[in-house]
Amino acid sequence: MKYSQVPFYRTSVTTSLKSFRVVYRESDLFVLAEKDLSFETLKILVETRKPLEEYILKHKEFLHSKVPVGVYEKEGIVKKMALAGKIAGVGPMASVAGAIAQEVGEKLIKKGLTSQVVVENGGDVFLSLKKDAVVTIFAGDSPFSGKVGVVIKKEIMPCGVCTSSGKVGHSLSFGRADAVTVVHKDTAIADALATSFGNMVTSARDFKKIVKKAKKLKNLFGIIVIVEDKILVYGKDLKLKTV
C-alpha cells in the first residue's frame, strides 16, 4: 500500500491519545485511540466498506446521483447514507466520508478496544471523548483559516464535525464558501449537510438562507460558515475559540 502525503492539518493535533493512520482504497483514516489499533481498525474499515461496495456494483445511481435516492437495504451503512442524503437534499455519496468515520469509530468502542476515539476521514470527523475538544477550521485563504476552532463539549459526544468547501479540497461543492462546518449528532448527516449548505453559499448574503434551513433540522448542534472575511456562527451552544 502506497501512502499519499499526510494532510497538513493532521500534523497539528495535540492529544494524549495514540494516533495512527489507516489507508484502504479510497479511505484514508487518521485515528486517535487509547492505544495503537491499526490492525483492528483496518479490519473494521474493510468490513464497513464491503456492503457499500457491493451495493454500488448493483446500483450505480447510488454512486453518481446528486439528489436523494431510495434504497433496498433496511439497515447498515447504505441505509444510513441514503437517509443522510434525504435529510440534506443531496446524493447519498455526499455522506460517505462521515458515514465511514462514524461506523469505524462506533465499532472500535463497541468491541471494547478503546473507550475514547476520534476518526477523521478526509476532513470529516467522528468524536467520542470524555473531555471537551477543539476542532480547528481550515478555510483556504480566509483570514479565519487555521485561527479559529469549534469547541465540542463532551456532553454532546458522540457527534460529527464535517466540513465542505467550494475552494479547498476534493469535495464536490457548487458554492463558493471557504468553509462550511456542521456539528451534528450523526456524522453521516453532518457530512451531507455540509455539502448541502456549501452548495447554497455564493456570498455572505446567503447566511440568512443557511439559518432558515438550519432551524428546521433535528439534532443539529451548530454551523460555521466562512466566506472570505465574513463568518456565520449558528447554534445556541456553539462556541469558537482562537487557536
C-alpha positions, 0 to 999 in steps of 0.5 A: 500500500502506497501512502499519499502525503499526510494532510497538513492539518493532521500534523497539528493535533495535540492529544494524549491519545495514540494516533495512527493512520489507516489507508484502504482504497479510497479511505484514508483514516487518521485515528486517535485511540487509547492505544495503537489499533491499526490492525483492528481498525483496518479490519473494521474499515474493510468490513464497513466498506464491503456492503457499500461496495457491493451495493454500488456494483448493483446500483450505480445511481447510488454512486453518481446521483446528486439528489436523494435516492431510495434504497433496498437495504433496511439497515447498515451503512447504505441505509444510513447514507441514503437517509443522510442524503434525504435529510440534506437534499443531496446524493447519498455519496455526499455522506460517505466520508462521515458515514465511514468515520462514524461506523469505524469509530462506533465499532472500535468502542463497541468491541471494547478496544478503546473507550475514547476515539476520534476518526477523521476521514478526509476532513470529516470527523467522528468524536467520542471523548470524555473531555471537551475538544477543539476542532480547528477550521481550515478555510483556504485563504480566509483570514479565519483559516487555521485561527479559529476552532469549534469547541465540542463539549463532551456532553454532546459526544458522540457527534460529527464535525464535517466540513465542505468547501467550494475552494479547498479540497476534493469535495464536490461543492457548487458554492463558493464558501471557504468553509462550511462546518456542521456539528451534528449528532450523526456524522453521516448527516453532518457530512451531507449537510455540509455539502448541502449548505456549501452548495447554497453559499455564493456570498455572505448574503446567503447566511440568512438562507443557511439559518432558515434551513438550519432551524428546521433540522433535528439534532443539529448542534451548530454551523460555521460558515466562512466566506472570505472575511465574513463568518456565520456562527449558528447554534445556541451552544456553539462556541469558537475559540482562537487557536 
